[in-house]
Amino acid sequence: MHNYRKITEDLYWVGGNDRRLELFENIFPLSKGVSYNAYLLMDEKTVLLDTADAAISRQFLENVTAALNGRSLDYLIVNHMEPDHCALIEDLLLRYPELKIIGNAKTFPLINQFYDLETEGKTVTVKEGDSLNFGRHTLHFVMAPMVHWPEVMMTYDETDKILFSADAFGTFGALNGNLFNDEIDFDRDWLDEARRYYTNIVGKYGMQVQNVLKKAAGLDILMLCPLHGPIWRNNLSYILDKYNTWSKYEPEEKGVMIAAASMYGNTENMAEIFASMLAEAGVKNICFHNISKTHVSELISDTFKYSHIVLAAPTYNNGIYPLMDNYLEDMKALAVQNRTFAVLGNGSWAPQSAKLIESKLGEMKNIRLITENFAVKSALKTEHTQLLKELAEKIAEELK
């Protein structure tokens, strides 16, 4: 049974939700599922903007068929060629053999790489600034390379002032009936997943996101239609400001995130004591993660969120504890910068973790270290507590 939704007088949401998928891109946990958004414009010509993942193929095709209400599908715009948005191109071509596919010069080589399709005479290539008229609506194309694939583009409806923004402004999480941002409590229910989505999927490409934000600033936008998550039809400055902050690698909040790794509890005990010292020094905004039980995507999300990061880890096989090492590699890959770090190390006979972690942090851009090889042997002793207290007070003073 179809489940499409009306957005404007002639625009429909024809996507669907996947609540069964456990890992997005087979990496990122999805406790709340994910939505795959696609949009159908019913003008003199019918225009579909993107398809969906194969997992919801039946729902998607039923939605498109029902929304068309007996009409044929004239055009498909491919804003993004990642398989969770383009898996059903072949199904559409089989159902609508006269269908024309609109994309840019980088779109069609990817179509040929993923699928064995006969597209001769069925493609329309557009470039930055091109416009196509479909009746009442004129659609304008905005290239958005590396946000977060090289072929990505966005489509702007000049008539209704809607930006179809591909993966930008999206979020993890299935839609719970409410389609629009003004129907939900975004801060409470969606912000953490929006940040986790951005930082892990797009985070590396801050400069490219800044370029797109500059292009968006030149458009009169009344609605944002992303490929995942809620549609923004008011308060657009909220999500635009978040993207501006994240893509500049600026902290979203002044506060302390503690990420602790511990084999037998001694390093964790040191981190717990330090958290109490921070609180006693007046720090209220403290987040604590046991990295052995927290997925690295959540660690990355909070790394982008907080201004000060405390890493606590033991030495392992004469190196960095593996899960901490993996977290550091992700930080580096996703271009984490403009943060203040403190490192608390441990080791029973060769406590090298602090020195090695600090060395890795030194490879990243604009990182400020406020410790230098702070290391305990096996367990925290009285002689180290004063140094920890001084560090906590230093951080508290910086956060005032």
HELIX and SHEET records of a PDB file:
HELIX    1   1 ALA A   54  ILE A   56  5                                   3    
HELIX    2   2 SER A   57  LEU A   68  1                                  12    
HELIX    3   3 PRO A   83  CYS A   86  1                                   4    
HELIX    4   4 ILE A   89  ARG A   95  1                                   7    
HELIX    5   5 THR A  107  PHE A  114  1                                   8    
HELIX    6   6 ASN A  181  GLU A  183  5                                   3    
HELIX    7   7 PHE A  186  ASP A  189  1                                   4    
HELIX    8   8 LEU A  191  TYR A  197  1                                   7    
HELIX    9   9 TYR A  198  VAL A  202  3                                   5    
HELIX   10  10 GLY A  203  TYR A  205  5                                   3    
HELIX   11  11 GLY A  206  ALA A  217  1                                  12    
HELIX   12  12 LEU A  236  SER A  247  1                                  12    
HELIX   13  13 ASN A  266  GLU A  280  1                                  15    
HELIX   14  14 VAL A  296  LYS A  305  1                                  10    
HELIX   15  15 PRO A  322  ALA A  333  1                                  12    
HELIX   16  16 SER A  353  LEU A  361  1                                   9    
HELIX   17  17 THR A  382  LEU A  399  1                                  18    
SHEET    1   A 7 ARG A   5  THR A   8  0                                        
SHEET    2   A 7 LEU A  11  TRP A  13 -1                                        
SHEET    3   A 7 TYR A  39  MET A  42 -1                                        
SHEET    4   A 7 THR A  46  LEU A  49 -1                                        
SHEET    5   A 7 TYR A  75  ILE A  77  1                                        
SHEET    6   A 7 LYS A 100  GLY A 103  1                                        
SHEET    7   A 7 THR A 123  THR A 125  1                                        
SHEET    1   B 2 GLY A  16  ASP A  18  0                                        
SHEET    2   B 2 VAL A  34  TYR A  36 -1                                        
SHEET    1   C 2 LEU A  23  PHE A  24  0                                        
SHEET    2   C 2 PHE A  28  PRO A  29 -1                                        
SHEET    1   D 5 SER A 131  ASN A 133  0                                        
SHEET    2   D 5 THR A 138  MET A 143 -1                                        
SHEET    3   D 5 MET A 153  ASP A 157 -1                                        
SHEET    4   D 5 ILE A 162  PHE A 164 -1                                        
SHEET    5   D 5 MET A 223  CYS A 225  1                                        
SHEET    1   E 4 ILE A 286  ASN A 290  0                                        
SHEET    2   E 4 GLU A 253  ALA A 260  1                                        
SHEET    3   E 4 TYR A 306  TYR A 316  1                                        
SHEET    4   E 4 GLY A 319  ILE A 320 -1                                        
SHEET    1   F 5 ILE A 286  ASN A 290  0                                        
SHEET    2   F 5 GLU A 253  ALA A 260  1                                        
SHEET    3   F 5 TYR A 306  TYR A 316  1                                        
SHEET    4   F 5 ARG A 339  ASN A 346  1                                        
SHEET    5   F 5 ILE A 367  LEU A 369  1                                        
SHEET    1   G 5 ILE A 286  ASN A 290  0                                        
SHEET    2   G 5 GLU A 253  ALA A 260  1                                        
SHEET    3   G 5 TYR A 306  TYR A 316  1                                        
SHEET    4   G 5 ARG A 339  ASN A 346  1                                        
SHEET    5   G 5 PHE A 374  VAL A 376  1                                        
END                                                                             
